[in-house]
Amino acid sequence: MTRLGVFGGTFDPIHNGHLRMAEEARERFALDKVLLVPNAVSPFKTDRNVTPGQLRAEMIRRAIADNSFFALDTREIERPAPSYTVETLRALKAEHPHADLFFLTGTDAVRGLPGWHAPQELLALAQFIAAARPGVQERDVLAALPSTWEARVLFLPMPELDISSTDLRARARDGRSLRYLTPHVVEGFVREQGLYLPIRDPEANSFAGEIS
């Protein structure tokens, strides 16, 4: 049976921490494929401007181009916002009825799972892989979840790569290097498009790359 990983997130921008998390999960849990799914607007991030989905998708596409186990899935940026994970998992289960689905995210996000939209259905559709995040231990996650959910949560130890998209955006805004924090092709795209600069109209961006 196919084991399909689903890695959802804002990816603004995608960085080496994201990529390492996907690779660690693929290897540890013998995933046949990992789909990277950029969201349109996360229900948890409606208070800030997010780079247009087309641009975030292109950064993902460039970052994973040399890994045949990874694939870009743009369904969430192609449907009306906000993005609810349960809708994505329902669709994937319908498309791959015989696959086992594994949703990859951080321990901080899994700890907040009771606040997600339709959390019980989410756990019925997919097992959750909780990748270790600084400051959030396995015991913290388990303490926040009903005991009946525990069997549907797998924990993924991670090398300590404390890289955040927030920090990368700040570095880009200040004209600092992103080298070794994100793939070179992503850094180049950020510079080429002028992303994350202090004054920028996202809708005026001229990039017209294909996103499907």
C-alpha positions as CSV (number, residue, x, y, z in Angstrom):
1,M,0.0,0.0,0.0
2,T,1.2,3.5,-0.9
3,R,2.3,5.6,2.0
4,L,1.7,9.3,1.1
5,G,3.1,12.2,3.1
6,V,1.4,15.5,3.1
7,F,3.4,18.5,4.3
8,G,1.2,21.6,4.5
9,G,2.4,25.1,5.4
10,T,2.7,28.7,4.3
11,F,6.3,28.2,3.1
12,D,7.0,31.9,3.0
13,P,9.7,31.2,2.0
14,I,10.5,27.5,2.0
15,H,13.9,26.8,3.8
16,N,16.3,24.0,4.6
17,G,14.5,23.2,7.9
18,H,11.3,22.4,5.9
19,L,13.2,20.3,3.4
20,R,15.1,18.4,6.1
21,M,11.8,17.7,8.0
22,A,10.3,16.3,4.8
23,E,13.3,14.1,4.2
24,E,13.5,12.9,7.8
25,A,9.8,11.9,7.7
26,R,10.2,10.2,4.3
27,E,13.0,8.1,5.5
28,R,11.8,7.2,9.0
29,F,8.3,6.3,8.0
30,A,9.1,4.8,4.6
31,L,6.9,7.3,2.7
32,D,6.7,6.7,-1.0
33,K,6.1,10.4,-1.8
34,V,5.8,13.6,0.1
35,L,3.5,16.3,-1.2
36,L,4.4,19.9,-0.3
37,V,1.1,21.8,-0.1
38,P,1.4,25.6,0.2
39,N,-1.8,27.1,1.7
40,A,-3.7,30.0,0.4
41,V,-4.2,31.8,3.8
42,S,-3.7,29.7,6.9
43,P,-6.6,30.2,9.4
44,F,-3.9,30.8,12.0
45,K,-2.1,33.5,9.9
46,T,-4.9,35.8,8.9
47,D,-3.3,38.7,10.7
48,R,-0.4,39.2,8.3
49,N,0.2,39.7,4.6
50,V,1.4,36.5,2.9
51,T,3.3,36.4,-0.3
52,P,1.0,35.4,-3.2
53,G,0.7,31.6,-3.6
54,Q,2.0,31.6,-7.1
55,L,5.4,32.9,-5.9
56,R,5.5,30.6,-2.8
57,A,4.7,27.6,-5.1
58,E,7.5,28.6,-7.5
59,M,10.0,28.7,-4.6
60,I,8.9,25.2,-3.6
61,R,9.1,23.9,-7.1
62,R,12.7,25.2,-7.5
63,A,13.7,23.9,-4.0
64,I,12.6,20.3,-4.7
65,A,13.4,20.0,-8.3
66,D,16.3,17.5,-7.6
67,N,14.3,15.2,-5.3
68,S,12.1,12.7,-7.1
69,F,10.4,11.7,-3.8
70,F,9.0,15.3,-3.3
71,A,6.2,16.9,-5.3
72,L,4.4,20.2,-5.3
73,D,0.6,20.2,-4.8
74,T,-1.1,23.6,-5.5
75,R,-4.7,22.7,-4.7
76,E,-4.9,24.9,-1.7
77,I,-3.8,28.1,-3.4
78,E,-6.2,27.4,-6.3
79,R,-9.3,27.3,-4.1
80,P,-10.9,30.1,-2.0
81,A,-9.1,30.9,1.3
82,P,-8.8,30.1,4.1
83,S,-7.1,26.7,3.7
84,Y,-8.5,23.9,5.9
85,T,-6.4,20.8,6.0
86,V,-9.4,18.5,6.3
87,E,-10.5,19.6,2.8
88,T,-7.2,18.7,1.4
89,L,-7.0,15.3,3.1
90,R,-10.6,14.5,2.0
91,A,-9.7,15.2,-1.6
92,L,-6.4,13.2,-1.4
93,K,-8.2,10.2,0.2
94,A,-10.7,10.3,-2.6
95,E,-7.9,10.4,-5.2
96,H,-5.8,7.7,-3.5
97,P,-8.4,5.5,-1.7
98,H,-5.9,2.7,-1.1
99,A,-3.1,5.0,0.3
100,D,-2.2,5.6,3.9
101,L,-2.0,9.3,4.5
102,F,0.5,10.9,6.8
103,F,0.2,14.6,7.6
104,L,3.5,16.2,8.5
105,T,3.8,19.3,10.8
106,G,5.6,20.4,13.9
107,T,5.0,19.5,17.5
108,D,3.9,23.1,18.2
109,A,1.1,22.7,15.6
110,V,0.1,19.2,16.8
111,R,-0.2,20.5,20.4
112,G,-2.8,22.9,19.1
113,L,-4.7,20.3,17.1
114,P,-7.9,20.5,19.2
115,G,-8.3,24.0,17.8
116,W,-8.1,22.9,14.2
117,H,-11.2,22.6,12.0
118,A,-12.7,19.1,12.3
119,P,-9.7,17.5,14.2
120,Q,-11.3,14.1,14.8
121,E,-12.0,13.7,11.0
122,L,-8.4,14.8,10.4
123,L,-7.1,12.1,12.5
124,A,-9.4,9.5,10.9
125,L,-8.1,10.5,7.4
126,A,-4.4,10.6,8.3
127,Q,-1.9,9.9,10.9
128,F,-0.1,13.0,12.1
129,I,3.7,13.1,12.1
130,A,4.8,15.6,14.8
131,A,8.3,16.8,14.0
132,A,10.3,18.0,17.0
133,R,10.3,21.8,17.4
134,P,12.4,23.8,19.9
135,G,10.6,24.2,23.2
136,V,7.8,21.7,22.5
137,Q,8.4,18.3,23.9
138,E,6.5,15.1,23.2
139,R,5.0,15.2,26.7
140,D,3.7,18.7,26.0
141,V,1.9,17.5,22.9
142,L,0.4,14.4,24.6
143,A,-0.8,16.5,27.6
144,A,-2.7,18.8,25.2
145,L,-4.5,16.0,23.3
146,P,-7.3,13.6,24.3
147,S,-5.8,10.2,25.2
148,T,-7.9,8.6,22.4
149,W,-5.9,10.6,19.8
150,E,-2.5,9.4,20.9
151,A,-2.4,6.4,18.6
152,R,-2.8,8.6,15.5
153,V,0.2,10.8,16.4
154,L,3.8,9.7,15.4
155,F,6.8,11.6,16.8
156,L,9.7,12.5,14.6
157,P,13.1,13.5,16.2
158,M,14.8,16.2,14.3
159,P,18.4,17.6,14.0
160,E,18.5,21.0,15.6
161,L,18.0,23.3,12.7
162,D,16.4,26.3,14.2
163,I,15.5,28.1,10.9
164,S,12.3,30.1,10.5
165,S,10.6,31.7,7.6
166,T,10.1,34.8,9.8
167,D,13.8,35.1,10.3
168,L,14.5,34.7,6.5
169,R,12.0,37.4,5.7
170,A,13.7,39.8,8.1
171,R,17.1,38.9,6.6
172,A,15.8,39.6,3.1
173,R,14.2,42.9,4.2
174,D,17.6,44.0,5.7
175,G,19.6,42.9,2.7
176,R,21.4,40.1,4.5
177,S,22.4,36.8,3.1
178,L,20.1,33.7,3.1
179,R,22.9,31.4,2.1
180,Y,22.9,28.0,3.7
181,L,19.5,28.7,5.2
182,T,17.5,28.1,2.1
183,P,18.5,26.5,-1.3
184,H,20.5,28.7,-3.5
185,V,17.8,28.7,-6.1
186,V,15.3,30.0,-3.6
187,E,17.6,32.8,-2.4
188,G,18.1,33.8,-6.0
189,F,14.4,33.9,-6.6
190,V,13.8,36.0,-3.5
191,R,16.4,38.5,-4.8
192,E,15.2,38.4,-8.4
193,Q,11.6,39.1,-7.4
194,G,12.4,41.6,-4.6
195,L,10.4,39.6,-2.1
196,Y,10.1,40.7,1.6
197,L,11.4,44.2,1.0
198,P,10.0,47.0,3.2
199,I,7.9,48.6,0.4
200,R,6.3,46.1,-2.0
201,D,3.0,45.6,-3.7
202,P,2.5,41.8,-3.9
203,E,-0.1,42.1,-6.6
204,A,2.2,44.1,-8.8
205,N,4.7,41.2,-9.1
206,S,5.3,40.3,-12.7
207,F,6.3,36.7,-12.3
208,A,4.1,34.5,-14.6
209,G,5.5,31.1,-14.1
210,E,3.4,28.0,-14.4
211,I,2.2,26.6,-11.0
212,S,0.4,23.4,-11.9
